[in-house]
Structures are given as structure tokens and as C-alpha cells.
Amino acid sequence: MIVRHFLSILALSISAFIAAGKGVDEIPVVQIMPRVDTAHPVVRAVLTAWLDSLDVWRRPIAMSGANDRHAVGGVVRDWFIQNERTVRSFPPTILRVEHEGDAWIVRTMFSMTDTVSGHIQPLGIVQAAFSDATGHWGVVSPLDRATKTWPREKVGMITYVHSPHHIMDHGRTGASVRFVEDVARATGQPLPKAITYYVAKDRDELCRLLGVEYHALPPSGLAFPKEGIVMTGLGSEWYPHELVHVVLARFDDAHPVIREGMATWLGGSLGVPFDTLVDRYVGEKQPDEIPSFVALFTDPDRSQDDVYIVGAALCKVVHDTHGMEAVLRLLQARSTSDVMLLCSRYLHLDPSDQQESLVAVLHQAREQGTVIRTGR
């Protein structure tokens, strides 16, 4: 990675600033622990590169609200720090910079202090490896570094990468290939030419593959659709939710309610199909606990179940009443207002609705089966 800014290390901390609309907003201070030997010339060079990476990595959140981190190679991207609130709540502390094997390793903890108890609450510890093999210090891809000796097995368009101790389930690999074909056919999207599917034994190993030693909320799976990458922390070759994201890669910047709704409708969540998810959701929720139309699209504190399951119900009902082309138009809409306007037209809802109208949408979504067979 090319260092864009010259960052002097004064004392043991720095302040970074970003432009966001009018005026300047401050990114939380990056603390550097005393055990980091800032007098060492290589350590200083590595720190400069890492501080630059942290600045670039965190900057787009406040500037645009977007979650895309594709420009920052080798660093955990959109799933580790999800939004501006998280960036500001969990400032980074650089714990150590030391040479290990073929690289210099920087360990950084993202944490906050509970104002009531005084306890430190860590979000996670990121381990970034640096090399100057290209003539300047840059981040080494943690995924490539962690899996360079792992076996690979190609099944159809999917290349599975797994630990030497993992036993492949070829029933699941074949099912995944058929599922990708089915989703591409049903949505009218081109079949992905290549998908790389990383099988981690558990969520902690998945995090380690991405350079995260510890995460308070480790994901069970994730995808980098534009790169054709799927990762699972369930030790399984079958993760249809993330495969849907890869098939729909050109819509990766769609509104999260629609993007995750599509993946949940067609691929379920955590191995549970949509039909079962929506039945459980409706059975466990009181009508006033289900978000209103406005809250679903605008409330920053809505739950993952709200986004995934209610979003899936919206996508399914729009499909059942207006066809797949209408769903694709939802995916193409870029602003929240545009998505809400389209949904309100398709479902005959008031765009400013704050009542319980989505309860009826959920019940309507339960009435018919899904359009996609699982491939299994």
C-alpha cells in the first residue's frame, strides 16, 4: 500500500482528522502503547504505513456512510467496523509492533471504556502483517498468508480452500454448485465464472483468516461479492446466503434491507430456510415489536432479524406480485428514499407509514413457497 500521508509520531499518540461535508470531524485518537519501540527506524516506517491504513480504512464511513472497504487491501473490511458510530465508539490502540517470521506484525485493539463500571470493552484485536518486498511498506493479505498451505479442491465454478484436517462433504459441494446455477437462472444474472470458498472450522478461525485475533461478535459467514469470495465459520461447504451475494455481486451496493433481504429469501440464514425463519419471526414477535415501514429503512438500531427477515418478506411479496424485474429495480435503487418509494408503490404502502402494515406483508410472504429450490 502506498503511504499517502506523512504522519509524524509525537509522544505516544496522534490525532487524525477528516473532511465530512462542511467543517472537519475528528476520528478518535490512535493510542500507541509504550512497549512499541518508536525509536526503531523500521518500527517507525511500519507504524507510518499502518496509521495511514487506519486513516484511509476509517475515513469513508464518515464521508459517505458507505460500508465498502475494497480499496484497502489486506485489511478486514466492511464487517469489522460497520458504521460511523462504531468507529467513534471504539478507538484503536496499537499494542505492539514486532518482527515475526517473514513479516512485521502490528497488533491493534479496538475498544471502549464503560463509563459506569470503568471496564474496558474490546471490539476486537486486529493483527496486520507488513512487508517491504515491493520497495515500500504495505499490508500483506492475511487471508493469503493464513491459507497458503491449505488444500484446494475445485467443484464446478467453486474452488474450496480448507484446512488439511477438514474432510470435504461432496454432497454439499455439488449442492452449492447447483444452487448457484439456480439463483443465477432465476434472477437473470450471469453465472459467476469463479468462486473461492474458504471453509473455517469455527468463527474464531474465520476471523484469524482475516487477521483478527479476537472479535467480540465474530461472524458465522461473510462474502466479498466483487472478488467472488465466500467464507464460512461453520465448517461447512454449504452456505447459500453468502452464495446469493456473489451471484448478485453487481448489486453489492444496494440498500442493506434489500441486499440482505434477497440473500435471506433465496438462501436463508445460518442454514435455516426463509420459510422457517419467517414462521419463527412472526410466532415470536408481537405486532408492535415488528418495525414499521419507516423504521425498517431508517432506524439505526433495528435488529439483524428485522433487516434480514422482514427485508426478505418484502422482496418475496414484490416478486410474487410484480415479478423478478421489480425486485431487480429495488436492488438498483441507490438511495433510501428511492427504495422506500418503489416499495411503497409495489406494496401500496404510505411512504411515511409508521403503523403495523409490515405485519400483513410478513403474513402474505408465508402464503406461497419460495421461487428458488435449494439445489440439494
C-alpha positions as a Python dict, from the first residue, in 0.01 Angstrom:
ca = {
    (1, 'M'): (0, 0, 0),
    (2, 'I'): (136, 343, -94),
    (3, 'V'): (167, 576, 202),
    (4, 'R'): (-44, 881, 117),
    (5, 'H'): (24, 1098, 418),
    (6, 'F'): (338, 1171, 616),
    (7, 'L'): (244, 1108, 978),
    (8, 'S'): (488, 1217, 1247),
    (9, 'I'): (466, 1026, 1573),
    (10, 'L'): (481, 1275, 1857),
    (11, 'A'): (483, 1134, 2211),
    (12, 'L'): (270, 822, 2201),
    (13, 'S'): (-46, 929, 2019),
    (14, 'I'): (-173, 1103, 1709),
    (15, 'S'): (-494, 1270, 1608),
    (16, 'A'): (-638, 1219, 1262),
    (17, 'F'): (-892, 1447, 1101),
    (18, 'I'): (-1127, 1401, 808),
    (19, 'A'): (-1334, 1627, 592),
    (20, 'A'): (-1702, 1546, 604),
    (21, 'G'): (-1930, 1787, 428),
    (22, 'K'): (-1879, 2128, 587),
    (23, 'G'): (-1613, 2152, 851),
    (24, 'V'): (-1387, 1883, 992),
    (25, 'D'): (-1481, 1585, 1209),
    (26, 'E'): (-1228, 1420, 1435),
    (27, 'I'): (-1160, 1050, 1417),
    (28, 'P'): (-1082, 911, 1765),
    (29, 'V'): (-719, 933, 1868),
    (30, 'V'): (-496, 636, 1789),
    (31, 'Q'): (-309, 543, 2106),
    (32, 'I'): (35, 380, 2087),
    (33, 'M'): (144, 176, 2389),
    (34, 'P'): (486, 243, 2548),
    (35, 'R'): (618, -105, 2461),
    (36, 'V'): (615, -5, 2092),
    (37, 'D'): (975, 96, 2010),
    (38, 'T'): (905, 416, 1818),
    (39, 'A'): (1280, 491, 1806),
    (40, 'H'): (1343, 189, 1582),
    (41, 'P'): (1352, 306, 1217),
    (42, 'V'): (1168, 2, 1079),
    (43, 'V'): (904, 21, 1350),
    (44, 'R'): (853, 389, 1266),
    (45, 'A'): (816, 307, 896),
    (46, 'V'): (569, 27, 967),
    (47, 'L'): (374, 249, 1205),
    (48, 'T'): (354, 523, 943),
    (49, 'A'): (212, 277, 691),
    (50, 'W'): (-34, 131, 943),
    (51, 'L'): (-152, 471, 1066),
    (52, 'D'): (-209, 567, 704),
    (53, 'S'): (-408, 247, 652),
    (54, 'L'): (-617, 315, 962),
    (55, 'D'): (-687, 666, 840),
    (56, 'V'): (-797, 550, 494),
    (57, 'W'): (-982, 249, 631),
    (58, 'R'): (-1197, 451, 871),
    (59, 'R'): (-1235, 764, 661),
    (60, 'P'): (-1507, 656, 409),
    (61, 'I'): (-1757, 587, 688),
    (62, 'A'): (-1787, 948, 796),
    (63, 'M'): (-1754, 1083, 442),
    (64, 'S'): (-2023, 878, 272),
    (65, 'G'): (-2179, 632, 513),
    (66, 'A'): (-2078, 352, 277),
    (67, 'N'): (-1951, 22, 415),
    (68, 'D'): (-1723, -59, 122),
    (69, 'R'): (-1357, -114, 214),
    (70, 'H'): (-1244, -275, -113),
    (71, 'A'): (-976, -12, -171),
    (72, 'V'): (-783, -112, 141),
    (73, 'G'): (-615, -437, 51),
    (74, 'G'): (-526, -689, 318),
    (75, 'V'): (-729, -529, 596),
    (76, 'V'): (-1055, -667, 731),
    (77, 'R'): (-1316, -463, 560),
    (78, 'D'): (-1685, -388, 586),
    (79, 'W'): (-1781, -641, 854),
    (80, 'F'): (-1535, -546, 1130),
    (81, 'I'): (-1625, -180, 1170),
    (82, 'Q'): (-1982, -143, 1048),
    (83, 'N'): (-2071, 222, 1083),
    (84, 'E'): (-1961, 567, 1193),
    (85, 'R'): (-2096, 513, 1544),
    (86, 'T'): (-1871, 208, 1588),
    (87, 'V'): (-1568, 394, 1456),
    (88, 'R'): (-1620, 672, 1706),
    (89, 'S'): (-1706, 440, 1996),
    (90, 'F'): (-1410, 201, 1962),
    (91, 'P'): (-1086, 396, 1908),
    (92, 'P'): (-775, 192, 1821),
    (93, 'T'): (-481, 125, 2050),
    (94, 'I'): (-161, -10, 1893),
    (95, 'L'): (-39, -275, 2137),
    (96, 'R'): (284, -393, 1977),
    (97, 'V'): (494, -387, 1661),
    (98, 'E'): (735, -681, 1642),
    (99, 'H'): (908, -893, 1380),
    (100, 'E'): (764, -1243, 1345),
    (101, 'G'): (884, -1485, 1078),
    (102, 'D'): (874, -1317, 738),
    (103, 'A'): (688, -1001, 837),
    (104, 'W'): (645, -725, 1089),
    (105, 'I'): (324, -770, 1288),
    (106, 'V'): (118, -481, 1424),
    (107, 'R'): (-144, -572, 1685),
    (108, 'T'): (-418, -314, 1735),
    (109, 'M'): (-705, -332, 1982),
    (110, 'F'): (-1032, -150, 1916),
    (111, 'S'): (-1207, -88, 2248),
    (112, 'M'): (-1418, 146, 2456),
    (113, 'T'): (-1436, 215, 2830),
    (114, 'D'): (-1768, 159, 3005),
    (115, 'T'): (-1849, 493, 3169),
    (116, 'V'): (-2037, 325, 3456),
    (117, 'S'): (-1816, 31, 3554),
    (118, 'G'): (-1488, 160, 3415),
    (119, 'H'): (-1430, -176, 3246),
    (120, 'I'): (-1263, -192, 2906),
    (121, 'Q'): (-1492, -342, 2641),
    (122, 'P'): (-1292, -464, 2341),
    (123, 'L'): (-1448, -490, 1998),
    (124, 'G'): (-1152, -681, 1863),
    (125, 'I'): (-780, -716, 1810),
    (126, 'V'): (-653, -683, 1453),
    (127, 'Q'): (-321, -839, 1354),
    (128, 'A'): (-174, -670, 1046),
    (129, 'A'): (136, -812, 878),
    (130, 'F'): (367, -574, 690),
    (131, 'S'): (634, -639, 428),
    (132, 'D'): (860, -414, 218),
    (133, 'A'): (904, -670, -59),
    (134, 'T'): (776, -421, -318),
    (135, 'G'): (1006, -142, -204),
    (136, 'H'): (764, 23, 36),
    (137, 'W'): (590, -99, 348),
    (138, 'G'): (247, -243, 281),
    (139, 'V'): (-7, -477, 438),
    (140, 'V'): (29, -844, 349),
    (141, 'S'): (-304, -1013, 278),
    (142, 'P'): (-385, -1206, 597),
    (143, 'L'): (-607, -1444, 400),
    (144, 'D'): (-331, -1538, 156),
    (145, 'R'): (-79, -1564, 438),
    (146, 'A'): (-301, -1790, 651),
    (147, 'T'): (-410, -2026, 373),
    (148, 'K'): (-100, -2054, 154),
    (149, 'T'): (-52, -2420, 256),
    (150, 'W'): (-421, -2518, 265),
    (151, 'P'): (-553, -2774, 15),
    (152, 'R'): (-775, -2657, -270),
    (153, 'E'): (-1045, -2853, -449),
    (154, 'K'): (-1243, -2731, -749),
    (155, 'V'): (-1607, -2835, -794),
    (156, 'G'): (-1780, -2666, -1085),
    (157, 'M'): (-1720, -2292, -1061),
    (158, 'I'): (-1635, -2314, -688),
    (159, 'T'): (-1282, -2365, -556),
    (160, 'Y'): (-1290, -2482, -195),
    (161, 'V'): (-999, -2385, 30),
    (162, 'H'): (-989, -2571, 360),
    (163, 'S'): (-756, -2675, 640),
    (164, 'P'): (-564, -3003, 599),
    (165, 'H'): (-777, -3153, 877),
    (166, 'H'): (-1112, -3083, 711),
    (167, 'I'): (-1294, -3371, 540),
    (168, 'M'): (-1485, -3250, 235),
    (169, 'D'): (-1856, -3330, 202),
    (170, 'H'): (-1906, -3375, -171),
    (171, 'G'): (-2283, -3387, -134),
    (172, 'R'): (-2270, -3029, -9),
    (173, 'T'): (-2020, -2913, -270),
    (174, 'G'): (-2243, -3039, -550),
    (175, 'A'): (-2549, -2882, -388),
    (176, 'S'): (-2372, -2546, -370),
    (177, 'V'): (-2287, -2553, -740),
    (178, 'R'): (-2647, -2636, -832),
    (179, 'F'): (-2775, -2365, -601),
    (180, 'V'): (-2555, -2101, -766),
    (181, 'E'): (-2684, -2211, -1106),
    (182, 'D'): (-3046, -2194, -985),
    (183, 'V'): (-3010, -1845, -835),
    (184, 'A'): (-2838, -1710, -1147),
    (185, 'R'): (-3111, -1855, -1367),
    (186, 'A'): (-3399, -1728, -1151),
    (187, 'T'): (-3260, -1375, -1120),
    (188, 'G'): (-3138, -1347, -1479),
    (189, 'Q'): (-2779, -1287, -1371),
    (190, 'P'): (-2469, -1427, -1543),
    (191, 'L'): (-2325, -1736, -1381),
    (192, 'P'): (-2015, -1645, -1176),
    (193, 'K'): (-1705, -1765, -1357),
    (194, 'A'): (-1519, -1844, -1036),
    (195, 'I'): (-1599, -1850, -665),
    (196, 'T'): (-1338, -1909, -395),
    (197, 'Y'): (-1497, -2063, -87),
    (198, 'Y'): (-1296, -2071, 238),
    (199, 'V'): (-1404, -2330, 494),
    (200, 'A'): (-1305, -2236, 851),
    (201, 'K'): (-1377, -2478, 1134),
    (202, 'D'): (-1539, -2210, 1351),
    (203, 'R'): (-1599, -1836, 1377),
    (204, 'D'): (-1270, -1766, 1554),
    (205, 'E'): (-1072, -1936, 1278),
    (206, 'L'): (-1266, -1736, 1020),
    (207, 'C'): (-1159, -1418, 1199),
    (208, 'R'): (-797, -1531, 1212),
    (209, 'L'): (-800, -1585, 835),
    (210, 'L'): (-878, -1215, 802),
    (211, 'G'): (-616, -1103, 1051),
    (212, 'V'): (-839, -1070, 1357),
    (213, 'E'): (-707, -1235, 1672),
    (214, 'Y'): (-1023, -1161, 1868),
    (215, 'H'): (-1368, -1030, 1782),
    (216, 'A'): (-1648, -969, 2031),
    (217, 'L'): (-1910, -1059, 1768),
    (218, 'P'): (-1743, -1298, 1523),
    (219, 'P'): (-1944, -1364, 1206),
    (220, 'S'): (-2062, -1710, 1104),
    (221, 'G'): (-2001, -1629, 741),
    (222, 'L'): (-1940, -1343, 503),
    (223, 'A'): (-1881, -1273, 138),
    (224, 'F'): (-1675, -1032, -69),
    (225, 'P'): (-1904, -1049, -374),
    (226, 'K'): (-1700, -841, -618),
    (227, 'E'): (-1399, -1063, -555),
    (228, 'G'): (-1606, -1382, -572),
    (229, 'I'): (-1509, -1484, -217),
    (230, 'V'): (-1727, -1670, 32),
    (231, 'M'): (-1611, -1752, 384),
    (232, 'T'): (-1782, -1966, 644),
    (233, 'G'): (-1709, -2021, 1011),
    (234, 'L'): (-1943, -2320, 1031),
    (235, 'G'): (-1704, -2579, 887),
    (236, 'S'): (-1946, -2647, 601),
    (237, 'E'): (-1934, -2640, 222),
    (238, 'W'): (-2297, -2523, 218),
    (239, 'Y'): (-2368, -2155, 290),
    (240, 'P'): (-2636, -2043, 42),
    (241, 'H'): (-2692, -1697, 195),
    (242, 'E'): (-2341, -1583, 106),
    (243, 'L'): (-2352, -1754, -233),
    (244, 'V'): (-2653, -1539, -322),
    (245, 'H'): (-2444, -1228, -251),
    (246, 'V'): (-2182, -1348, -501),
    (247, 'V'): (-2439, -1419, -773),
    (248, 'L'): (-2582, -1069, -716),
    (249, 'A'): (-2238, -906, -695),
    (250, 'R'): (-2331, -619, -926),
    (251, 'F'): (-2589, -511, -668),
    (252, 'D'): (-2344, -519, -376),
    (253, 'D'): (-2409, -152, -302),
    (254, 'A'): (-2787, -197, -281),
    (255, 'H'): (-2974, -86, 30),
    (256, 'P'): (-2896, -338, 310),
    (257, 'V'): (-3265, -418, 368),
    (258, 'I'): (-3297, -528, 5),
    (259, 'R'): (-2948, -676, -32),
    (260, 'E'): (-2973, -888, 282),
    (261, 'G'): (-3342, -949, 220),
    (262, 'M'): (-3265, -1109, -116),
    (263, 'A'): (-2991, -1327, 31),
    (264, 'T'): (-3223, -1439, 312),
    (265, 'W'): (-3524, -1501, 87),
    (266, 'L'): (-3325, -1710, -159),
    (267, 'G'): (-3059, -1854, 72),
    (268, 'G'): (-3197, -1843, 425),
    (269, 'S'): (-2969, -1761, 718),
    (270, 'L'): (-2730, -1985, 913),
    (271, 'G'): (-2863, -2287, 724),
    (272, 'V'): (-3227, -2214, 811),
    (273, 'P'): (-3454, -2157, 505),
    (274, 'F'): (-3664, -1843, 469),
    (275, 'D'): (-3997, -2020, 523),
    (276, 'T'): (-3885, -2140, 866),
    (277, 'L'): (-3727, -1805, 954),
    (278, 'V'): (-4041, -1606, 880),
    (279, 'D'): (-4263, -1854, 1067),
    (280, 'R'): (-4041, -1823, 1376),
    (281, 'Y'): (-4020, -1446, 1347),
    (282, 'V'): (-4397, -1398, 1325),
    (283, 'G'): (-4455, -1651, 1602),
    (284, 'E'): (-4211, -1485, 1842),
    (285, 'K'): (-4299, -1119, 1777),
    (286, 'Q'): (-4593, -915, 1892),
    (287, 'P'): (-4730, -691, 1614),
    (288, 'D'): (-4597, -379, 1786),
    (289, 'E'): (-4249, -536, 1802),
    (290, 'I'): (-4228, -561, 1423),
    (291, 'P'): (-4075, -244, 1276),
    (292, 'S'): (-4288, -4, 1079),
    (293, 'F'): (-4208, 63, 714),
    (294, 'V'): (-4024, 383, 804),
    (295, 'A'): (-3834, 225, 1095),
    (296, 'L'): (-3722, -71, 883),
    (297, 'F'): (-3538, 158, 643),
    (298, 'T'): (-3425, 436, 877),
    (299, 'D'): (-3384, 310, 1235),
    (300, 'P'): (-3009, 256, 1302),
    (301, 'D'): (-3094, 28, 1597),
    (302, 'R'): (-3310, -218, 1406),
    (303, 'S'): (-3209, -580, 1468),
    (304, 'Q'): (-3042, -811, 1219),
    (305, 'D'): (-3357, -1025, 1216),
    (306, 'D'): (-3560, -719, 1118),
    (307, 'V'): (-3328, -639, 828),
    (308, 'Y'): (-3286, -998, 708),
    (309, 'I'): (-3632, -1148, 759),
    (310, 'V'): (-3861, -850, 702),
    (311, 'G'): (-3641, -747, 411),
    (312, 'A'): (-3676, -1099, 270),
    (313, 'A'): (-4054, -1082, 306),
    (314, 'L'): (-4060, -752, 116),
    (315, 'C'): (-3853, -900, -168),
    (316, 'K'): (-4068, -1212, -188),
    (317, 'V'): (-4401, -1026, -193),
    (318, 'V'): (-4273, -780, -454),
    (319, 'H'): (-4164, -1080, -663),
    (320, 'D'): (-4495, -1261, -618),
    (321, 'T'): (-4698, -955, -717),
    (322, 'H'): (-4476, -782, -975),
    (323, 'G'): (-4211, -1033, -1086),
    (324, 'M'): (-3833, -1055, -1064),
    (325, 'E'): (-3779, -740, -1271),
    (326, 'A'): (-3943, -538, -996),
    (327, 'V'): (-3712, -693, -736),
    (328, 'L'): (-3411, -609, -951),
    (329, 'R'): (-3529, -249, -967),
    (330, 'L'): (-3525, -244, -586),
    (331, 'L'): (-3167, -369, -595),
    (332, 'Q'): (-3072, -98, -843),
    (333, 'A'): (-3215, 185, -630),
    (334, 'R'): (-2928, 356, -451),
    (335, 'S'): (-3085, 594, -202),
    (336, 'T'): (-3305, 506, 94),
    (337, 'S'): (-3577, 738, -34),
    (338, 'D'): (-3577, 573, -378),
    (339, 'V'): (-3604, 223, -228),
    (340, 'M'): (-3884, 329, 4),
    (341, 'L'): (-4073, 496, -280),
    (342, 'L'): (-4051, 186, -501),
    (343, 'C'): (-4155, -45, -217),
    (344, 'S'): (-4448, 178, -128),
    (345, 'R'): (-4568, 170, -489),
    (346, 'Y'): (-4532, -206, -529),
    (347, 'L'): (-4693, -286, -193),
    (348, 'H'): (-4942, 4, -183),
    (349, 'L'): (-4793, 145, 137),
    (350, 'D'): (-4774, 504, 252),
    (351, 'P'): (-4403, 606, 230),
    (352, 'S'): (-4441, 773, 570),
    (353, 'D'): (-4617, 472, 725),
    (354, 'Q'): (-4526, 417, 1090),
    (355, 'Q'): (-4801, 168, 1170),
    (356, 'E'): (-4805, -213, 1168),
    (357, 'S'): (-4851, -256, 792),
    (358, 'L'): (-4547, -483, 755),
    (359, 'V'): (-4724, -746, 967),
    (360, 'A'): (-4956, -804, 671),
    (361, 'V'): (-4657, -825, 436),
    (362, 'L'): (-4500, -1094, 654),
    (363, 'H'): (-4820, -1299, 655),
    (364, 'Q'): (-4851, -1260, 279),
    (365, 'A'): (-4494, -1382, 234),
    (366, 'R'): (-4580, -1702, 424),
    (367, 'E'): (-4862, -1797, 188),
    (368, 'Q'): (-4652, -1922, -105),
    (369, 'G'): (-4330, -2119, -136),
    (370, 'T'): (-4004, -1965, -247),
    (371, 'V'): (-3912, -1935, -614),
    (372, 'I'): (-3569, -2095, -568),
    (373, 'R'): (-3511, -2460, -498),
    (374, 'T'): (-3216, -2524, -269),
    (375, 'G'): (-3019, -2737, -513),
    (376, 'R'): (-2992, -3013, -255),
}
